[in-house]
Amino acid sequence: MTAATNAQTIERFYSAFAKLDAPTMEACYAPDAVFDDEAFSLRGRREVGGMWRMLAGGTRAKGADVWKLTWRDVKADDSTGSAHWDAHYRFTATGRIVDNSIDARFTFTPDGLIATHRDSFPFWTWSRQALGTPGLLLGWSPMLRKKVRATAAANLATFLARQP
């Protein structure tokens, strides 16, 4: 596909994300897509889409009043892309408000679907906001990162087990 098609996929993804439209977000991914960030390492559209459905549902249920997503600096060529996005939300596990600033990198299939998606953000900054004192004191530690990843994986597994 062309650079324009891949840029359109990124724009469609973030436009849907801003509306918490997880089905449209999921449709942007290839069947064998890979997603990685500080909390998740996912393989396949079912897991990746499940994560977005879980997060969007939680935000609609417990944080729609504060939800805001903006994105900028969308760039794409024939096989890769990137964007920067900022999210303002209520972390459902603690009720704390988070302002997270994320850099995203993508690769695309020949038909313009997301093949790989890697989100990067400063974990300690996020953990201070999302977790409060534990994040402030331990956000730098591999132990807390491991616990956050294990909790996220368990929550997603439970969510997916309840899906048809």
Disulfide bonds with the S-S distance in Angstrom:
none
